[in-house]
């Protein structure tokens, strides 16, 4: 979903760049009015709206499931706190049911990160930072020509 959205955003940016180029060349502002928008750009905008709606629906489903699981986790946490205050061992073992619940919540949190695009944005930011790092000069090659 994020990859397709990134592709569509690049296409939309190209349309915006083209609109800016036309303005720079002619001095006539090409606004986002319906008459000035090409069918291709309309299709891109429509698909971006569909992706946003799908993402919102998926995030709501994930949030609803997490909301159902949080009270169960709270029960385990309360039981763990009560046992700790009763003077038992410092570190209590995790039951199989609690571990299963924790795993499900972790899976939902991972899915939420993928759905909202944060994983994709983090990867893109990392790739950009790496590219900058590999193209920058070290102190020995830096000189006045770099200004």
N, C-alpha and C positions, 0 to 999 in steps of 0.2 A: 504494500500500500504506500509506504513512504517513498519507495523508488519511483513508482508511477507518479506520485504527487510531485516529486522533485523534477521529473521530466516535464510535467505539465507547467510547473512554475518557470522552468527555463524557457518553455515555449511562450508563456505569457510575457516574460521579460523581453524576449525577442520582439514580440508585438509592440511592447512599450518603447523599446529602442527604435523600432521602425517609425513609430509615431513621433518620437523626438527628432529623428533624422529628417522627417518630412517638415517638421516645424522649423528646424535649423536651416533647411534649404529654401523653403518657400516663405517662411514667416507666417504661415497660416496654421493656427492651432488645430490639431486633430484631437478633438475631445473624445471621451468615451461614450458619446451618444450612440444610440442604436443604429442610426443611419451610417455612422462612420466605422462600425465594428464589422469585420469580415465574418463570414460564416465559420471559418476555421477558428477564429478567436472566440466566437460564441460557443462552439463545441468544447474548446478548452475550458472556458469558464464554467460551462454546465458540468463537465466532468469533475472539475475541482469542487464544485458544490456537492456533487454526489459523494465524492470521497470524504468531504467534511461531514456530511450527514451520516455516512456509514461509520466513520470514526467516532462520532458522538454517540451513536447507538451502541457500538461495541464498548466504549468506555462506560456508558451507563449500565450495561449488563455486568461488566466486571465490578463496578462499584457496588451494585446490588448484591452480587455474590459475596464480595468481601464484607459488606455490612451484615450479611447473615452469619458469617464465620467469626467475626470479631467478638460477639458475646460468648461464644464457645471458648475462644482463646482467653477471654477475661475470666471465665470460670476456672480454667486450668491455672491461670496466674494467681487467682485468689487462693486456690487450694495449695499452691506452691508457697505463697507467702504465709499462710496459716501454719503449714508444716515447718517452715523455717523459724517462725516465732515460737513454736512449741519446743524448740531446742533439739531438733533432730540434726541429721548431718548437714553440713554446710551446703553441699551441692547435691540436690535431689536428682535422681534419675528421671529422664523424660519417658513417659509411657508411650506405647505404640500409637495409641489414639491421638495423643498430643503431637507426636512427631508427624503423623499423617495430616493433622490439621495445619501444622506449621508448613509442611511441604506444599499443601494446597494454597495457602495464603501467599507463599513465596512464588509459586507458579503464576498466580493471578497478578502479583506485582510485576513480575517479569513480562507477562503479556501486556499489561498496561503500559509499560515502558516501550514496548515494541509498537503498540497501537498508536500511542500519542506521538511517535516519531523521535523520542529523545535518544534512543539507541542509534538511529540513523544519523541524527544531527551530531551526536558525540563522535561517531566514526568519521563523518565529514570534517568536523573541526580538527580531529586528530590528524587526518590526512593532510589538511591544509597547513597545520602547524609543522608537520614533518617536512612538507615541501618547502616551507619557509626556512626551516632549520638547515636543510640540505643545500639551499641556494644562497644562504647568507655567507658573508666572508668571515674568515677568522682574523684575529688581530694582525697577523703577519701580512695578509693580502689586502688589508684595508688601506686606502690612500686617498688623496684629495680628489681623484677622479670619481669617487663614489658620491660626492656631494652633488 
